Amino acid sequence: MKPLKKFSDVPGPSVIIPEGVYKIYTHLTNINLISMTLTGAPPIVNLWHENTEPQSKWRITYEEKYEAHLIYNERAPSKSLFVADYSDVFVEKRPIIYRPPHFWAFKSAGDKDVYFIESMHNFHVLDVNGSNMADGTRIIAWPYKGSANQKFKLVRV
């Protein structure tokens, strides 16, 4: 069964990302990337400086049945990115059944390999909280505004 289609504020069609391992950089600087914390239950998702650690790499897969992507962390391969409520983004073991908080759509943000990453749960997009560039800045899901702190560049590892 396909999920019910809801209204999205993000313009344009979804793009299917080729399956693979990626670093996901904020478009604010292209040198800071999305990472998973090593503590907390469930671990939070935050911004971190360039590194080669597995918690800063993400395996992206496309689930044709649901017309959406899953984003798994390479440090914890059974755990995927999800929205817990209105805006909190964590990494948690994905349940076997379809759950919209674990599914994502990628929408072109204009530049090559730059996307808005939209939750299929609440149709908010990933967002660098407050456009802050410090290590540890939370990555949240926030209503689409089209700003640079909501754009992310995928770089295949």
C-alpha positions as CSV (number, residue, x, y, z in Angstrom):
1,M,0.0,0.0,0.0
2,K,1.4,3.4,-1.0
3,P,1.3,6.2,1.6
4,L,-1.4,8.8,1.3
5,K,-0.2,11.9,-0.6
6,K,-0.2,15.1,1.4
7,F,0.5,18.7,0.5
8,S,4.2,19.6,0.2
9,D,5.4,23.2,0.2
10,V,8.7,22.2,-1.5
11,P,8.5,23.0,-5.2
12,G,9.3,20.5,-7.9
13,P,9.2,16.8,-8.3
14,S,11.1,14.4,-6.1
15,V,14.4,13.1,-7.4
16,I,15.5,9.5,-7.0
17,I,19.0,9.4,-5.5
18,P,21.1,6.5,-6.7
19,E,21.7,4.0,-3.9
20,G,25.0,4.5,-2.2
21,V,27.0,6.0,0.7
22,Y,27.1,9.8,0.9
23,K,28.3,12.6,3.0
24,I,25.6,15.2,3.4
25,Y,27.0,18.7,3.5
26,T,25.1,21.9,4.5
27,H,24.9,24.3,1.5
28,L,25.8,27.1,3.9
29,T,29.5,26.4,3.7
30,N,30.0,23.0,1.9
31,I,32.5,22.0,4.6
32,N,30.2,21.1,7.5
33,L,28.2,17.9,7.3
34,I,25.4,16.0,8.9
35,S,26.6,13.6,11.6
36,M,25.1,11.3,14.2
37,T,26.0,11.7,17.9
38,L,27.6,8.8,19.6
39,T,25.6,9.3,22.8
40,G,21.9,9.6,23.6
41,A,19.0,7.3,23.1
42,P,18.1,7.8,20.4
43,P,21.2,9.6,19.0
44,I,20.5,13.1,17.7
45,V,21.6,14.4,14.3
46,N,23.9,17.4,14.2
47,L,26.3,19.5,12.2
48,W,30.0,18.6,12.4
49,H,33.2,19.7,10.6
50,E,34.6,17.6,7.7
51,N,35.8,14.2,8.8
52,T,36.0,10.5,7.6
53,E,34.2,8.9,10.6
54,P,31.4,6.5,9.8
55,Q,28.8,8.5,11.9
56,S,29.2,11.2,9.2
57,K,28.4,8.9,6.3
58,W,24.9,8.0,5.2
59,R,23.6,5.1,3.0
60,I,20.7,6.3,0.9
61,T,18.3,3.7,-0.5
62,Y,15.1,4.2,-2.5
63,E,12.0,2.2,-1.7
64,E,10.0,2.2,-4.9
65,K,6.9,0.7,-3.2
66,Y,6.7,3.9,-1.0
67,E,8.2,6.3,-3.5
68,A,10.6,7.5,-0.8
69,H,14.1,7.1,0.5
70,L,15.6,5.7,3.7
71,I,18.8,7.3,5.0
72,Y,20.9,4.9,7.2
73,N,23.9,5.9,9.2
74,E,27.1,4.0,8.4
75,R,28.1,3.8,12.1
76,A,24.8,2.0,12.9
77,P,23.7,0.4,9.6
78,S,20.3,-0.8,11.0
79,K,19.4,2.8,12.1
80,S,17.8,5.4,9.9
81,L,17.1,9.1,10.0
82,F,13.6,9.9,11.4
83,V,11.5,12.7,12.6
84,A,10.3,12.1,16.2
85,D,7.7,14.8,16.4
86,Y,7.2,18.3,14.9
87,S,10.9,19.0,14.4
88,D,13.3,16.7,16.3
89,V,15.5,14.5,14.1
90,F,17.1,11.4,15.4
91,V,18.6,8.1,14.3
92,E,16.7,4.9,15.3
93,K,16.2,1.3,14.2
94,R,13.6,1.3,11.5
95,P,10.6,-0.9,12.1
96,I,9.8,-3.6,9.6
97,I,6.5,-2.0,8.7
98,Y,6.1,1.3,6.8
99,R,6.4,4.3,9.1
100,P,6.4,7.8,7.4
101,P,8.8,9.3,10.0
102,H,11.6,7.2,8.5
103,F,11.0,8.1,4.8
104,W,12.4,11.1,2.9
105,A,12.0,12.8,-0.5
106,F,14.8,14.7,-2.2
107,K,13.8,17.8,-4.1
108,S,16.2,19.7,-6.3
109,A,17.4,23.0,-4.9
110,G,18.7,24.3,-8.2
111,D,22.4,23.4,-8.1
112,K,23.9,20.0,-9.1
113,D,23.6,17.5,-6.3
114,V,22.0,20.1,-3.9
115,Y,18.6,19.1,-2.4
116,F,15.9,19.9,0.0
117,I,15.5,16.7,2.1
118,E,11.8,16.4,3.0
119,S,10.2,14.2,5.6
120,M,7.3,12.1,4.4
121,H,5.9,12.3,7.9
122,N,5.2,16.0,8.3
123,F,6.6,17.4,5.0
124,H,9.1,19.6,6.8
125,V,12.7,19.7,5.4
126,L,16.0,19.1,7.1
127,D,17.3,22.4,8.5
128,V,20.5,23.6,10.2
129,N,19.0,25.1,13.3
130,G,19.5,28.9,13.3
131,S,22.0,28.7,10.4
132,N,24.6,28.1,13.1
133,M,27.9,26.6,11.8
134,A,29.3,25.4,15.2
135,D,30.0,21.7,15.7
136,G,27.1,20.1,17.5
137,T,24.4,22.4,16.0
138,R,21.1,20.4,15.8
139,I,19.7,19.3,12.5
140,I,15.9,19.7,12.7
141,A,12.9,19.3,10.5
142,W,11.3,22.6,9.8
143,P,8.7,24.0,7.5
144,Y,10.1,24.8,4.0
145,K,11.4,28.4,3.6
146,G,13.9,27.8,0.7
147,S,16.8,29.2,2.6
148,A,20.5,28.1,2.4
149,N,20.3,26.4,5.8
150,Q,17.7,24.0,4.3
151,K,19.8,23.0,1.3
152,F,22.2,20.0,1.4
153,K,24.8,18.8,-1.0
154,L,25.2,15.0,-1.5
155,V,28.8,13.8,-2.1
156,R,29.1,10.1,-2.9
157,V,31.8,8.4,-0.9
